[in-house]
């Protein structure tokens, strides 16, 4: 596969990454490794965060105050790779992880938040700190790469040639499927001005505001990691709201907008207003009933809703869109572990959003090995969410991108985990759907395993689909204990799967689905007498 051309801004960023990595000499580095001098203009600031920005409308996502690791400042400052030595001074258990983090951060975006580092990671835990779920959530590791890719990256880093390191980075990233499920090829409208819109399902449009294409911290397993590596060809982003509104005016079948990213809550309220404030007018796009905001701010920076300088104006904006505009406003909170709900700061934020902002909070998360692949974690999480007034929404399967092989949980285990977790909850928790694969044809739920015509099979169902005729319909696939994604599935004898090889849905038929041999049973065996 040809390597993508490296533009000058991207070259500067990569060289900056290399400079931070080569500050260390790993145990595997040869003693005679060449020393490379990287000279740049004093005016160029190099950062691990390739899209860190600093404007009046956004947080300075790439900054870190000198004493942020020791002093809890209310104004947000991200922790980047260049800050790791300072952080390791405070948390010495990081010392032997620094090379691993910095080298893997050449491939995967890395950013941590001081709130998560100080209040969610259990630095006193016994054993390897890398096993803490919140450490694993934000600190990348070379183990997230295949052995082949680890060897390639280590060889080039040890060799010290920036051009070869840059080539290895590009090659590895290309192999990690940066845009899964047809996000670029199938979901994006074919309009040049719509650079930040996806429209996969008829009733829902996704919008990627340009200023929202970063986060308070990056999840190591993020399926949108390609948004954060500084490659414009891979990035969804749009500055103006008018093009979005024009598109929505043409599509009255759309009832929902999902503002996503990145994280829209990284934007200051004045920037967010240009997208939300028009909906305070009930006559503005009246067919848009529901506004959703996807965010992980409750985990990474709950102060966004409480003590940030513009937190009050944000709460006011949300409330007015709901009360004046008459829209349903939902915070789609990414919450993967019950410990995320345990601090006073997050509980205060939840209270403000619900009681003062008037929003509904729904929780969703993928099930990820080493982070939350434990039925007890999900059980406690759902129960605590309900207690705090959050609606459990989705359990997802790890998508086929990035470090999927490192984090994946096989379909059969994920389904058993879901069943065990939800079994001892009340009905209020059972709004959680899953485990679900958000894949090319749609959202496919793994319902269980049954014997069909003498063959062990997965029972599956479409929760959402590109072709809405499939929604709610059940179908089957051969049981495979190692299957981790929809393209691992095979049809049962005499049946077909409901998608073509490329993943697009086949034309839907009446239930029972995909059963070619059912024709012989269409006539009743015992015809009813007509009386």
C-alpha positions as CSV (number, residue, x, y, z in Angstrom):
1,X,0.0,0.0,0.0
2,X,1.5,3.4,-1.0
3,X,2.4,5.7,1.9
4,X,0.5,9.0,2.2
5,X,2.5,12.1,1.4
6,X,3.6,13.8,4.6
7,X,2.8,17.5,4.5
8,X,5.0,20.1,6.2
9,X,2.8,20.6,9.2
10,X,2.5,16.8,9.7
11,X,6.2,16.4,9.3
12,X,6.8,19.0,12.0
13,X,4.5,17.1,14.3
14,X,6.1,13.7,13.6
15,X,9.6,15.1,14.2
16,X,8.3,16.5,17.5
17,X,7.2,13.0,18.5
18,X,10.5,11.6,17.5
19,X,12.3,14.1,19.5
20,X,10.4,13.2,22.6
21,X,10.8,9.5,22.0
22,X,14.5,9.7,21.3
23,X,15.1,11.4,24.6
24,X,15.1,7.9,26.0
25,X,17.4,5.0,25.2
26,X,15.3,1.9,25.6
27,X,16.9,-1.4,26.8
28,X,16.7,-2.8,23.2
29,X,18.4,0.2,21.6
30,X,21.9,-0.6,20.2
31,X,24.7,1.2,21.9
32,X,26.0,2.5,18.6
33,X,22.7,4.0,17.5
34,X,23.2,7.2,15.4
35,X,22.4,10.5,17.0
36,X,20.1,12.7,14.9
37,X,19.9,16.5,15.4
38,X,16.4,17.9,14.7
39,X,16.6,21.6,14.0
40,X,13.4,23.7,13.9
41,X,12.5,27.3,14.0
42,X,12.1,28.7,17.5
43,X,8.6,29.9,16.3
44,X,7.4,26.3,15.9
45,X,5.9,24.7,18.9
46,X,6.0,20.9,18.7
47,X,3.4,18.8,20.6
48,X,2.2,15.2,20.8
49,X,-1.3,16.5,20.1
50,X,-1.5,17.0,16.4
51,X,-4.6,19.1,16.5
52,X,-4.2,21.0,19.7
53,X,-5.5,24.5,19.3
54,X,-5.7,27.6,21.3
55,X,-8.3,30.2,20.4
56,X,-10.8,32.2,22.2
57,X,-13.5,29.7,21.3
58,X,-11.8,26.5,22.5
59,X,-9.7,25.0,25.3
60,X,-6.0,25.0,24.8
61,X,-6.1,21.2,24.5
62,X,-2.3,20.8,24.0
63,X,-1.2,22.9,26.9
64,X,-0.2,21.8,30.4
65,X,0.4,24.2,33.2
66,X,3.9,23.8,34.8
67,X,2.5,22.4,38.0
68,X,-0.7,20.7,36.7
69,X,0.4,17.3,38.0
70,X,0.8,18.7,41.5
71,X,-1.7,21.5,41.6
72,X,-5.3,20.9,40.7
73,X,-6.2,23.9,38.6
74,X,-9.9,24.4,37.6
75,X,-8.9,25.6,34.1
76,X,-8.3,22.5,32.0
77,X,-4.8,21.6,30.9
78,X,-4.1,18.4,29.1
79,X,-1.3,16.0,29.9
80,X,0.7,15.1,26.7
81,X,3.8,13.0,26.1
82,X,6.1,15.9,26.7
83,X,4.7,16.1,30.2
84,X,5.4,12.5,31.2
85,X,8.7,13.1,33.1
86,X,7.0,15.6,35.3
87,X,4.0,13.3,35.9
88,X,6.4,10.4,36.7
89,X,8.0,12.5,39.4
90,X,4.7,12.6,41.1
91,X,3.7,9.0,40.3
92,X,7.0,7.0,40.3
93,X,5.2,3.9,39.1
94,X,5.2,5.5,35.7
95,X,9.0,5.6,35.4
96,X,9.5,2.3,33.8
97,X,6.5,2.9,31.5
98,X,7.8,6.1,29.8
99,X,9.5,4.5,26.8
100,X,6.6,2.2,26.1
101,X,4.1,5.1,26.3
102,X,6.1,7.5,24.2
103,X,6.8,5.0,21.4
104,X,3.3,3.7,21.2
105,X,2.1,7.4,21.2
106,X,3.9,7.7,17.8
107,X,1.0,5.5,16.4
108,X,-2.0,6.2,18.7
109,X,-3.1,9.6,19.9
110,X,-2.2,10.2,23.5
111,X,-3.6,12.8,25.9
112,X,-4.6,12.4,29.6
113,X,-6.6,14.6,31.8
114,X,-5.4,15.7,35.3
115,X,-8.8,14.8,36.8
116,X,-8.6,11.2,35.6
117,X,-4.9,10.8,36.5
118,X,-5.4,12.2,40.0
119,X,-8.8,10.9,41.0
120,X,-9.6,7.8,39.0
121,X,-6.4,5.8,38.6
122,X,-5.7,3.7,41.7
123,X,-2.0,4.5,42.2
124,X,-1.9,2.4,45.4
125,X,-3.1,-0.8,43.8
126,X,-1.1,-3.9,44.1
127,X,0.7,-5.4,41.1
128,X,1.3,-3.8,37.8
129,X,-0.3,-0.3,37.5
130,X,-0.9,-1.0,33.8
131,X,-3.7,-3.3,34.9
132,X,-5.7,-0.5,36.4
133,X,-8.7,0.1,34.1
134,X,-8.2,3.9,34.0
135,X,-4.5,3.6,33.4
136,X,-5.3,1.3,30.5
137,X,-8.0,3.7,29.3
138,X,-5.6,6.6,28.5
139,X,-2.0,5.4,28.5
140,X,-1.1,3.5,25.2
141,X,1.3,0.6,25.1
142,X,3.3,-1.1,22.4
143,X,1.3,-4.3,23.2
144,X,-1.6,-2.6,21.4
145,X,0.3,-3.3,18.2
146,X,0.9,-6.7,16.5
147,X,4.4,-8.2,17.1
148,X,5.2,-7.4,13.5
149,X,4.4,-3.8,13.9
150,X,6.2,-3.6,17.3
151,X,9.3,-4.9,15.7
152,X,9.1,-2.6,12.7
153,X,8.6,0.5,14.9
154,X,11.3,-0.4,17.4
155,X,13.8,-1.1,14.6
156,X,13.2,2.2,12.9
157,X,13.2,4.2,16.2
158,X,16.4,2.4,17.3
159,X,17.9,3.2,13.8
160,X,17.2,6.9,14.4
161,X,16.4,7.9,10.8
162,X,13.4,10.3,10.9
163,X,12.4,9.5,7.3
164,X,12.3,5.8,8.0
165,X,10.5,6.2,11.3
166,X,7.9,8.5,9.6
167,X,7.4,5.8,6.9
168,X,6.9,3.1,9.5
169,X,4.3,5.2,11.3
170,X,2.4,5.8,8.1
171,X,2.5,2.1,7.2
172,X,1.3,0.9,10.6
173,X,-1.5,3.5,10.8
174,X,-2.8,2.5,7.3
175,X,-2.9,-1.1,8.4
176,X,-5.1,-0.2,11.4
177,X,-8.3,0.5,9.3
178,X,-8.6,4.2,10.3
179,X,-12.2,4.5,9.1
180,X,-14.2,1.4,9.8
181,X,-17.8,0.6,8.8
182,X,-17.7,2.7,5.7
183,X,-17.5,6.0,7.5
184,X,-15.8,7.8,4.6
185,X,-17.0,5.7,1.7
186,X,-20.6,5.0,2.6
187,X,-21.8,7.3,5.4
188,X,-20.6,10.8,4.1
189,X,-23.0,12.7,1.9
190,X,-21.6,13.3,-1.6
191,X,-21.5,17.1,-1.2
192,X,-18.2,18.9,-1.2
193,X,-19.3,21.4,1.4
194,X,-20.3,18.7,3.9
195,X,-16.9,17.8,5.3
196,X,-18.2,17.0,8.8
197,X,-21.5,15.1,8.2
198,X,-22.4,11.4,8.3
199,X,-25.8,10.1,7.4
200,X,-25.9,6.3,7.8
201,X,-29.4,5.8,9.2
202,X,-32.4,7.7,7.7
203,X,-33.5,9.4,10.9
204,X,-30.1,10.4,12.4
205,X,-27.4,12.7,11.1
206,X,-23.9,12.9,12.8
207,X,-22.2,16.2,12.8
208,X,-18.5,16.8,13.5
209,X,-17.9,20.4,14.5
210,X,-14.3,21.4,13.5
211,X,-13.7,22.9,17.0
212,X,-14.8,19.6,18.6
213,X,-12.3,17.3,17.0
214,X,-10.3,16.8,20.1
215,X,-11.1,15.6,23.6
216,X,-10.1,16.3,27.2
217,X,-8.3,12.9,27.0
218,X,-8.0,10.2,24.4
219,X,-9.3,6.6,25.0
220,X,-6.7,4.1,23.9
221,X,-9.4,2.1,22.2
222,X,-11.1,5.0,20.4
223,X,-12.5,3.9,17.1
224,X,-12.2,7.5,15.9
225,X,-8.5,7.7,16.6
226,X,-7.8,8.8,13.0
227,X,-9.5,12.1,13.9
228,X,-6.6,13.0,16.1
229,X,-3.4,12.2,14.2
230,X,-3.3,15.4,12.1
231,X,-4.2,13.8,8.8
232,X,-6.8,15.9,7.0
233,X,-7.6,13.1,4.6
234,X,-8.8,11.0,7.4
235,X,-10.6,13.6,9.4
236,X,-14.3,14.6,9.6
237,X,-14.6,18.3,10.5
238,X,-16.8,21.2,9.5
239,X,-16.7,24.8,10.7
240,X,-19.9,26.4,9.5
241,X,-23.4,25.4,10.8
242,X,-25.2,26.8,7.7
243,X,-24.2,23.9,5.5
244,X,-25.5,21.4,8.1
245,X,-28.8,23.3,8.4
246,X,-29.2,23.5,4.6
247,X,-28.7,19.7,4.4
248,X,-31.2,19.1,7.2
249,X,-33.7,21.4,5.4
250,X,-33.5,19.0,2.4
251,X,-34.0,15.9,4.6
252,X,-37.2,16.0,6.5
253,X,-36.9,12.3,7.4
254,X,-34.2,13.3,9.9
255,X,-35.4,13.7,13.4
256,X,-32.1,13.4,15.3
257,X,-28.8,15.2,15.2
258,X,-25.8,13.6,17.1
259,X,-23.1,16.2,17.7
260,X,-20.0,14.1,18.0
261,X,-16.2,14.2,17.5
262,X,-13.9,14.2,19.3
263,X,-16.0,15.7,22.0
264,X,-18.3,18.7,21.6
265,X,-17.9,19.5,25.2
266,X,-14.3,20.5,24.6
267,X,-15.7,23.7,23.0
268,X,-16.4,26.7,25.0
269,X,-20.1,27.7,25.2
270,X,-19.8,30.6,22.8
271,X,-18.6,28.3,20.1
272,X,-21.2,25.6,20.9
273,X,-23.9,28.2,20.6
274,X,-23.6,28.6,16.9
275,X,-24.8,25.0,16.5
276,X,-27.4,24.8,19.3
277,X,-28.8,28.3,19.7
278,X,-30.8,28.2,16.5
279,X,-32.8,25.3,17.9
280,X,-34.2,27.7,20.6
281,X,-36.6,28.8,17.8
282,X,-39.3,26.2,17.5
283,X,-39.8,27.1,13.9
284,X,-36.1,26.4,13.0
285,X,-36.0,22.9,11.3
286,X,-39.2,21.8,13.2
287,X,-38.7,18.2,12.1
288,X,-35.6,18.0,14.2
289,X,-37.0,16.7,17.5
290,X,-33.9,15.3,19.3
291,X,-30.5,16.8,19.8
292,X,-27.8,14.4,21.1
293,X,-24.3,15.4,22.3
294,X,-21.8,12.6,22.5
295,X,-19.2,13.3,25.3
296,X,-16.8,11.7,27.7
297,X,-16.4,14.9,29.7
298,X,-18.1,13.3,32.8
299,X,-15.1,10.9,32.9
300,X,-12.3,13.2,31.9
301,X,-13.4,16.7,33.1
302,X,-16.7,16.9,35.0
303,X,-15.7,20.4,35.9
304,X,-16.9,21.4,32.4
305,X,-20.4,21.4,33.8
306,X,-19.7,22.9,37.3
307,X,-16.7,25.1,37.8
308,X,-15.4,26.0,34.4
309,X,-15.7,29.7,33.7
310,X,-18.5,29.2,31.2
311,X,-20.2,26.2,32.9
312,X,-23.2,28.3,33.9
313,X,-23.8,29.6,30.4
314,X,-23.5,26.1,29.1
315,X,-26.2,24.9,31.5
316,X,-28.4,27.9,30.5
317,X,-27.9,27.1,26.8
318,X,-29.0,23.5,27.3
319,X,-32.0,24.4,29.3
320,X,-33.2,27.0,26.9
321,X,-32.9,24.7,23.9
322,X,-35.1,22.3,25.7
323,X,-37.6,24.7,27.3
324,X,-37.8,27.4,24.7
325,X,-37.1,25.4,21.6
326,X,-39.1,22.4,22.7
327,X,-36.4,19.9,21.7
328,X,-35.4,16.7,23.5
329,X,-31.8,17.2,24.6
330,X,-29.7,14.1,25.4
331,X,-26.2,13.8,26.7
332,X,-24.8,10.5,25.3
333,X,-22.3,9.9,28.1
334,X,-19.4,7.4,27.5
335,X,-19.2,5.6,30.8
336,X,-17.4,2.3,30.9
337,X,-16.9,1.6,34.7
338,X,-18.7,2.2,37.9
339,X,-15.7,4.0,39.4
340,X,-16.3,6.8,36.9
341,X,-19.5,7.6,38.9
342,X,-17.9,7.6,42.3
343,X,-16.5,11.1,42.8
344,X,-18.3,14.1,44.2
345,X,-17.2,16.1,41.1
346,X,-18.9,13.8,38.7
347,X,-22.0,13.5,40.8
348,X,-22.3,17.2,41.0
349,X,-22.0,17.5,37.3
350,X,-24.7,14.9,36.7
351,X,-27.0,16.7,39.1
352,X,-26.5,20.0,37.3
353,X,-27.1,18.6,33.9
354,X,-30.3,16.9,34.9
355,X,-31.8,19.4,37.4
356,X,-30.6,22.7,36.0
357,X,-29.9,21.8,32.3
358,X,-33.0,19.7,32.0
359,X,-31.2,17.1,29.8
360,X,-31.6,13.3,29.7
361,X,-28.3,11.5,30.2
362,X,-27.9,8.1,28.5
363,X,-24.8,5.9,29.0
364,X,-23.0,3.7,26.5
365,X,-19.6,2.0,26.3
366,X,-17.9,-0.8,24.5
367,X,-16.9,-3.9,26.4
368,X,-13.1,-3.9,26.5
369,X,-10.6,-6.5,27.7
370,X,-8.8,-5.3,30.8
371,X,-11.1,-2.3,31.3
372,X,-14.6,-3.6,31.9
373,X,-14.9,-7.2,30.6
374,X,-16.4,-8.2,34.0
375,X,-20.1,-8.8,34.6
376,X,-19.8,-7.3,38.1
377,X,-18.4,-4.0,36.7
378,X,-21.4,-3.6,34.3
379,X,-23.9,-4.7,37.0
380,X,-22.6,-2.1,39.4
381,X,-22.3,0.5,36.7
382,X,-25.9,0.1,35.5
383,X,-27.3,0.1,39.1
384,X,-25.4,3.2,40.0
385,X,-26.3,5.0,36.8
386,X,-30.0,4.4,37.5
387,X,-29.6,5.6,41.1
388,X,-28.1,8.9,39.7
389,X,-30.8,9.3,37.1
390,X,-28.8,8.1,34.1
391,X,-30.5,5.8,31.5
392,X,-28.3,2.7,30.6
393,X,-28.3,2.6,26.8
394,X,-25.8,0.4,25.0
395,X,-23.1,-2.1,25.4
396,X,-21.0,-2.2,22.3
397,X,-18.4,-4.6,20.8
398,X,-14.9,-3.3,20.0
399,X,-14.8,-2.0,16.4
400,X,-12.5,-3.3,13.7
401,X,-10.0,-0.5,13.9
402,X,-7.0,0.6,15.9
403,X,-6.1,-1.7,18.7
404,X,-9.1,-4.0,18.3
405,X,-7.0,-7.2,18.7
406,X,-5.7,-6.0,22.0
407,X,-9.1,-5.0,23.5
408,X,-11.5,-7.3,21.8
409,X,-13.9,-9.6,23.7
410,X,-15.2,-12.6,21.7
411,X,-18.9,-12.3,20.8
412,X,-20.0,-15.3,22.8
413,X,-18.2,-14.1,25.9
414,X,-19.6,-10.6,25.6
415,X,-23.1,-12.0,25.3
416,X,-22.7,-14.1,28.4
417,X,-21.2,-11.2,30.3
418,X,-24.2,-9.0,29.3
419,X,-26.7,-11.7,30.4
420,X,-25.0,-12.3,33.7
421,X,-24.7,-8.5,34.4
422,X,-28.3,-7.6,33.7
423,X,-29.8,-10.7,35.3
424,X,-29.7,-9.4,38.8
425,X,-30.8,-5.8,38.0
426,X,-34.3,-4.3,38.2
427,X,-36.2,-3.4,35.1
428,X,-34.9,0.2,35.3
429,X,-31.5,-1.1,34.3
430,X,-32.8,-3.2,31.4
431,X,-32.9,-0.4,29.0
432,X,-29.3,-1.3,28.2
433,X,-29.1,-3.0,24.8
434,X,-26.3,-5.3,23.6
435,X,-23.8,-6.5,23.1
436,X,-24.1,-4.7,19.8
437,X,-21.8,-4.5,16.8
438,X,-22.0,-1.0,15.2
439,X,-20.8,-2.3,11.8
440,X,-21.2,-1.6,8.1
441,X,-24.7,-3.0,7.7
442,X,-26.0,-1.5,11.0
443,X,-26.2,-2.3,14.7
444,X,-26.3,-6.0,15.2
445,X,-27.2,-7.4,18.6
446,X,-25.9,-10.8,19.8
447,X,-28.9,-12.3,21.4
448,X,-27.5,-15.7,22.4
449,X,-26.5,-19.1,21.2
450,X,-29.1,-21.8,20.2
451,X,-29.1,-25.1,18.3
452,X,-30.8,-24.5,14.9
453,X,-31.5,-27.6,12.7
454,X,-28.9,-29.5,14.7
455,X,-26.2,-26.8,14.4
456,X,-25.0,-24.5,17.1
457,X,-25.7,-21.0,16.1
458,X,-25.5,-17.3,17.1
459,X,-29.0,-15.7,17.3
460,X,-28.6,-12.2,16.1
461,X,-30.9,-9.2,15.5
462,X,-30.7,-5.8,13.8
463,X,-31.3,-3.0,16.2
464,X,-30.6,-0.5,13.5
465,X,-29.8,-0.9,9.8
466,X,-29.1,1.0,6.6
467,X,-32.2,-0.7,5.2
468,X,-34.9,-0.1,7.9
469,X,-36.8,-3.2,6.7
470,X,-34.3,-5.3,8.6
471,X,-34.7,-3.5,11.9
472,X,-36.0,-5.9,14.6
473,X,-35.5,-9.0,12.5
474,X,-33.7,-12.1,13.8
475,X,-31.2,-14.1,11.8
476,X,-28.6,-16.8,12.5
477,X,-24.9,-17.5,11.9
478,X,-22.7,-20.4,12.7
479,X,-21.4,-20.4,16.2
480,X,-17.7,-19.5,16.4
481,X,-16.1,-19.2,19.8
482,X,-13.4,-17.0,18.4
483,X,-15.6,-14.6,16.4
484,X,-15.1,-11.0,17.4
485,X,-16.8,-9.1,14.6
486,X,-19.6,-9.5,12.0
487,X,-17.2,-10.4,9.2
488,X,-16.1,-13.4,11.2
489,X,-19.6,-14.9,10.9
490,X,-20.6,-17.6,8.4
491,X,-24.1,-18.6,7.4
492,X,-25.8,-21.8,8.5
493,X,-26.4,-24.5,5.9
494,X,-29.3,-23.5,3.6
495,X,-29.2,-19.9,4.8
496,X,-27.5,-16.6,3.9
497,X,-26.3,-13.8,6.0
498,X,-28.3,-10.5,5.5
499,X,-25.4,-8.6,4.0
500,X,-23.3,-8.8,0.9
501,X,-19.5,-9.4,1.0
502,X,-18.9,-5.6,1.2
503,X,-21.2,-5.4,4.2
504,X,-24.2,-3.7,2.6
505,X,-27.6,-5.2,3.5
506,X,-29.3,-7.7,1.1
507,X,-32.9,-7.0,0.2
508,X,-35.0,-7.9,3.2
509,X,-37.4,-10.9,3.2
510,X,-40.2,-11.8,5.5
511,X,-39.3,-13.7,8.6
512,X,-38.0,-16.2,9.2
513,X,-35.0,-14.5,7.7
514,X,-32.5,-15.9,5.1
515,X,-34.1,-19.3,5.3
516,X,-34.1,-20.6,1.7
517,X,-35.5,-24.0,2.7
518,X,-38.6,-22.5,4.4
519,X,-40.5,-22.4,1.1
520,X,-41.6,-26.0,1.6
521,X,-43.2,-25.1,4.9
522,X,-45.2,-22.2,3.7
523,X,-48.3,-24.3,3.2
524,X,-49.8,-25.4,6.6
525,X,-49.3,-29.1,7.4
526,X,-52.8,-29.2,8.9
527,X,-55.1,-26.9,6.9
528,X,-57.8,-25.2,8.9
529,X,-61.3,-26.2,8.1
530,X,-63.5,-23.5,6.7
531,X,-66.7,-23.2,8.7
